[in-house]
Amino acid sequence: MVTRRQTRRALGAVLGAGLVLSMTGCDYWPPALQAQIEQLRSETQTLMMEKTQLQAQVNDLSKTKQDMQAQIDDLSRISREKTGMITSLQNQLDAVRAKAVKAAARPKAPAKTTAKPAAKQPVKKKTPTKR
């Protein structure tokens, strides 16, 4: 008869063998499965290369965007400065025009002559001639 001790030993041996087999795993892969694995690996490598290229493009575009944004900011600043200059010049032009209109609207006063009258030439006296 089989004793309990023998049953436990047999059960322990089976569990031990199962544990050993589960740790080592199965090294046999069917050829179709191996082909699929290789195909997936190559696709993964291809996708990783594409991802790297796209990331490089994104980085380049981000840098270009920053450069363009800096140029836009500079141009906006210059535009504001030029707009201020134009406004100032227009105000100055309006002031000069207003002065010109006022000057043209004033009645012209007769010009005061500041010139001295012509100096009189001495009159020559006729001296009686002796005859």
Sequence and secondary structure as in RCSB ss.txt:
>XXXX:A:sequence
MVTRRQTRRALGAVLGAGLVLSMTGCDYWPPALQAQIEQLRSETQTLMMEKTQLQAQVNDLSKTKQDMQAQIDDL
SRISREKTGMITSLQNQLDAVRAKAVKAAARPKAPAKTTAKPAAKQPVKKKTPTKR
>XXXX:A:secstr
   HHHHHHHHHHHHHHHHHHHHH      HHHHHHHHHHHHHHHHHHHHHHHHHHHHHHHHHHHHHHHHHHHHH
HHHHHHHHHHHHHHHHHHHHHHHHHHHHHHS        S                
